[in-house]
Structure formats: structure tokens, C-alpha cells
Amino acid sequence: MSDYNVGDLVAEFLQAAGVDTVFGVVSVHNIPMMDGLGRRNAIRVVGSRGEMGAGHMADAYARARKSLGCFITSTGPGAANAPGALVEARFAASPVLHLTGQTATANIDKEQGAVHDVMDQLGMLRSTSKTAYRIRAPEMALGVLMKAAREALTPPMGPVSIEIPIDVQRATIERPAMLDNLVIAPPAGDAGNASSLDALADMAAGAQRPMIWCGAGARYAGTAVQRLVDMGFGVVTSVNGRAVIPETHPMTLGAFQATPEVEKFYETVDFMLIAGGRVRGHETKDLGLKLPARRAQIDVDPSACGRTYAVEHFHVGDAEAALNALADRLEGRIQVADDWARDLAACREETETNYRKHLGPYLNFPEIFREAMPDDCYWVRDVTMSNTTWGNRLLKLDKPEQNIYPVGAAIGPGFQFGIGAAFGAGGAKTVAITGDGGFYLNMTELWTATQEKPDVAIVIFNDAGYGVIKDIQDTLYGGRHYFADPIGPDLKGLAALADLPYFRVESEAEMGPQLKAAIDHDGPTLLEVDMTKIGKIPRYFQPPPYAAKG
């Protein structure tokens, strides 16, 4: 009789799917999977200190590696710790496979008080994942795993959860021979209807000042975008679509998509093509940004049509394939205005100059960081004021996979992102910045860093409180800083406790040398930037016209 069980199948499947690192917490209802991974010893298992942390690590790993990520949780309360990470992966269109245990098949959803049993765990996972499945019999395991991985990798990509009851995990089966030649890969991109592409090309061909707005769905379409740029298209991106072409290119505005200077510049644009982007309210002043009047859109999801901005023509297709097909149709047909490139470059220069005026004592930090970081360094951020003001836009990147941050705008994931990205970066260095408030939410993962030794420099901008919350409280609530001053540990002492090299910055002059020292050290390091010594970042929050004062 075979001693090969479904837990072994999971371990072998993940290797066939190209996963080389799995994140998770071992527990009573996932031991067969973890045991299979351990005995097979072909995939690194990074033991996180919490399920949410494991999910964020798998998410960043997937983004950095441009491939499938995976994390494993236990049942019930353990699985319930995962939705925060699943929500973020869904915001970011990150292909993540979440494997969780479940109580024995005979006890599921019967409220019999089995250990870790919660009602409708699958419903919880469906509500936070792209989709979710339950493997109901051992014979179904490989088919469900293949379908789930394929769905995670199919645009619009996202996290997919799978429940595997403990008795199913333990069940012995014959090893499927098809594992010998199994390949799990994204489906080939479909450019879409040819007549629709013809109409789109006719619309674009007459433009003299054309632009592409690239969102997350187009972030890896750099070759196609570059073809259109060579014809004269300008580029602007969402923050999640950054570096579709290098941000040093003279024809891109980068992620400066909504500054006053750019909004004014849009008045001169006679055609904007939105590719793979939601043009979401978070980046368009709650849909108040005035985009160019003549617009078209490419998206693989038909329901994106009209969801935010109306367009003259909506084309359903994979962004990369459709942009290549569009470029084929536009060869020799488009002639941009002589002053177009000059005007775009002038807008970028004016935007950056004015934007920097709001950085106060942190004016030179983007260049200090960029100079200290290797060219191939992964730039990972938490939602902290340093990121929101300059990290999302002013520090220029060359490749989209270098850009990892919480798309859902939650504080806290940045540190775990740094660990996961370091394992997906293929040997490149990772720098992860976070605020003190966000770091304290998940600082137990320091011991994950100590144990697993990811090559990440953790940079904590410490302003001794929730800085952005205080700005809002100053602006809208009479300066009453209720609950915005959590105390935290001495970071030097914490680093010593976790056995991590520690560096400290108290002035701009120290930033470059100390960051370089932290980066040059192999393995994880912790660098504290004492903002109480350097100075406060000027307030960037502005009250909306409808906000109550008081």
C-alpha cells in the first residue's frame, strides 16, 4: 500500500508550480502538509510568527518574483488571521495560493464543537479571496490545486484559498504520474477582438499629444509600452503600475498622476489610453481628477467599463497583448506635435520641484536613498508618511517588481513585505521602510528575520506616534491627539534582543552612510531614523471641502 498522502501531494505540487519558498505557521490541522514539505526538503519553509505575517510575506514574494506565492495556515482562528493579508493581495492583484486546514470532513459546519471548527470558514475565505475551494475527497486534490493556482495567475490575478480537511490531508493515495511533467503557468494573453483594436487604433492615430495611463494590469507590459513611447506616447502610472518603463525615461511622469501641475497638463492631452488600471478614487481625488476629455480603456475585466471614468471606447483584452496589437496597427500612422516631448518634460520638472517643497528636512532623502541602494534593490514600503510623501513617487525605479507597498493603504504590512520580498528577489538586496506605528503592529516577525536571515534592511522612521493621524486631528479635530501616541520599545534594545545589527540616524548627514552600512551587511538589519531629532515632515493632509471642522 502507498505511504504517499495528500500532504505529500501538496508539497510536490507546489514545487511543480515553481514555488521555492512557502510561508506559514505549523498547527494541528496542517501538519500533513508541513510534514510533506519537510520530508521532501525541496522547498524552503519560512516559519512566520503569525498567519497574517505569512500572508503578507507570500504576497511580497509573489510580487518580487513575478510568480505564484504560497502561505499555509491552520483552521478556524488561524485561518481567520489570514483575511487581512488576502485583502491586500487582492488589492494588489498578487497571485497567492492560501492553503488552510479544516476539521475532519464528518464534522465540518455541524457546530459540534470540534477543535478549531468555525461556521462557514469557506464563506469567510470566499469573501476575502478572489475565490476559494474545499477539497472534499483525496481524489479531488490535484485537480483543485491546479485549478486554484491557475486562477490565481489568471488576470486579473489575486489570492485563491483552499481548505483541505485534516482527514483528506492524511489520506494515502497513489502518486499522480502527471506530476512528472506538470507545468502551472499564466494563460497566454488574449489581445481581444480585432475590430475593436482597429477602432482603438483609428482613435489613437489622429492624436498629437497622446498618453497612456498604466495600472497594475499593465505593469509588466513594458516592451509593448516602450513601442508606443517610441512612437511618441507619454506615460503616467498608478502607484501600483510604477516603472512599467524606467522612471528615468524622459517620456514618463511616473506616478505623478494627480498633482495640480499634471491636472493642468492633462488639458493639453488630446488622447489618453487607460491600460490595465482601475483609475481608482484613492489616486484621483475621489474621482474628482479631471482627465483628458478623449479617453479609451483596455482591461481584461469587462466590468471595469464605466466603473470609475467613462470612456469613448472600451476594449476587452489582456493589457500587454492588446498594447502590442495596438502598436502593430499604429506603425507609421501617428505623428505627435513637435513640442509634445518638451512640454511633458517641463511638466515633470515643475511637478517634482513643487512637490519637493513639501518635504521640509527630508528634501534630499529620495536621492540619499537612491544613491545608497543598489540599482537592482527592491523598494518595499509601509504606509508611513515617508512613503506617502516621497517614497511612492520621487525615488525612481527601473523595474515594476522593485515596487512593493500596501496598495490597500493599511499600515503594518511593510515589514513583513520586506521579509517576503527578500526571498523572492533572486539575490538582490531589499530595503523596507516603515513607521514606528506600523512596525509595532507586527514586530514579532523580527524573530522570523533572525531565524530565516532574509537580506533586508529594515528602516524605521520613528516620529514617536501616528504622525498622519495627528495631522488629520490637527486639521479637522482641533489638535486633539486622542489615542495617537502608542508607546513602543527602545529600538536599539529590541534589535539587541532579536540579535539584529542596529544602526541609528539623527541627522540628514548621517542618513546616507548609515543606510549604506545597513545595506552592505549580509542578512537582516534594523536602522532607526529618529524624526524627533531631524524634524517633522510638513503636513500633507488637506481637508476636503465637505469636512467638518472642530
Residue, then its C-alpha position, 0 to 999 in steps of 0.5 A: m500500500s502507498d505511504y504517499n498522502v495528500g500532504d505529500l501531494v501538496a508539497e510536490f505540487l507546489q514545487a511543480a508550480g515553481v514555488d521555492t519558498v512557502f510561508g506559514v505557521v505549523s498547527v494541528h490541522n496542517i501538519p500533513m502538509m508541513d510534514g510533506l514539505g519537510r520530508r521532501n526538503a525541496i522547498r524552503v519553509v519560512g516559519s512566520r510568527g503569525e498567519m497574517g505575517a505569512g500572508h503578507m510575506a507570500d504576497a511580497y514574494a509573489r510580487a518580487r518574483k513575478s510568480l505564484g506565492c504560497f502561505i499555509t495556515s491552520t483552521g478556524p482562528g488561524a485561518a481567520n488571521a489570514p483575511g487581512a493579508l488576502v485583502e491586500a493581495r487582492f488589492a494588489a492583484s498578487p497571485v497567492l495560493h492560501l492553503t488552510g486546514q479544516t476539521a475532519t470532513a464528518n464534522i465540518d459546519k455541524e457546530q459540534g464543537a470540534v477543535h478549531d471548527v468555525m461556521d462557514q470558514l469557506g464563506m469567510l475565505r470566499s469573501t476575502s479571496k478572489t475565490a476559494y475551494r474545499i477539497r472534499a475527497p483525496e481524489m479531488a486534490l490535484g485537480v483543485l490545486m491546479k485549478a486554484a493556482r491557475e486562477a490565481l495567475t489568471p488576470p486579473m490575478g489575486p489570492v485563491s484559498i483552499e481548505i483541505p480537511i485534516d482527514v483528506q490531508r492524511a489520506t494515502i493515495e497513489r502518486p499522480a504520474m502527471l506530476d512528472n511533467l506538470v507545468i502551472a503557468p499564466p494563460a497566454g494573453d488574449a489581445g481581444n477582438a480585432s475590430s475593436l483594436d482597429a477602432l482603438a487604433d483609428m482613435a489613437a492615430g489622429a492624436q498629437r499629444p497622446m498618453i497612456w495611463c498604466g495600472a497594475g494590469a499593465r505593469y509588466a507590459g513594458t516592451a509593448v509600452q516602450r513601442l508606443v513611447d517610441m512612437g511618441f506616447g507619454v506615460v503616467t502610472s498608478v502607484n501600483g503600475r510604477a516603472v512599467i518603463p524606467e522612471t528615468h525615461p524622459m517620456t514618463l511622469g511616473a506616478f505623478q498622476a494627480t498633482p495640480e501641475v499634471e491636472k493642468f497638463y492633462e488639458t493639453v492631452d488630446f488622447m489618453l489610453i487607460a491600460g490595465g488600471r482601475v483609475r481608482g478614487h484613492e489616486t484621483k481625488d475621489l474621482g474628482l481628477k479631471l482627465p483628458a476629455r478623449r479617453a479609451q480603456i483596455d482591461v481584461d475585466p469587462s466590468a471595469c467599463g464605466r466603473t470609475y471614468a467613462v470612456e469613448h471606447f472600451h476594449v476587452g483584452d489582456a493589457e500587454a497583448a492588446l498594447n502590442a496589437l495596438a502598436d502593430r496597427l499604429e506603425g507609421r500612422i501617428q505623428v505627435a506635435d513637435d513640442w509634445a516631448r518638451d512640454l511633458a518634460a517641463c511638466r515633470e520638472e515643475t511637478e517634482t520641484n513643487y512637490r519637493k517643497h513639501l518635504g521640509p528636512y527630508l528634501n534630499f532623502p529620495e536621492i540619499f536613498r537612491e544613491a545608497m541602494p543598489d540599482d537592482c534593490y527592491w523598494v518595499r514600503d509601509v504606509t508611513m508618511s515617508n512613503t506617502t510623501w516621497g517614497n511612492r513617487l520621487l525615488k525612481l525605479d527601473k523595474p515594476e517588481q522593485n515596487i512593493y507597498p500596501v496598495g490597500a493603504a493599511i499600515g503594518p504590512g511593510f515589514q513583513f513585505g520586506i521579509g517576503a520580498a527578500f526571498g523572492a528577489g533572486g539575490a538582490k538586496t531589499v530595503a523596507i521602510t516603515g513607521d514606528g506605528g506600523f512596525y509595532l503592529n507586527m514586530t514579532e516577525l523580527w524573530t522570523a528575520t533572525q531565524e530565516k536571515p532574509d537580506v533586508a534592511i529594515v528602516i524605521f522612521n520613528d516620529a514617536g506616534y501616528g504622525v498622519i493621524k495627528d495631522i488629520q486631528d490637527t486639521l479637522y479635530g482641533g489638535r486633539h491627539y486622542f489615542a495617537d501616541p502608542i508607546g513602543p520599545d527602545l529600538k536599539g534594545l529590541a534589535a539587541l534582543a532579536d540579535l539584529p545589527y542596529f544602526r541609528v540616524e539623527s541627522e540628514a548627514e548621517m542618513g546616507p552612510q548609515l543606510k549604506a552600512a545597513i545595506d552592505h551587511d549580509g542578512p537582516t538589519l534594523l536602522e532607526v531614523d529618529m524624526t524627533k531629532i531631524g524634524k517633522i515632515p510638513r503636513y500633507f493632509q488637506p481637508p476636503p471641502y465637505a469636512a467638518k471642522g472642530 
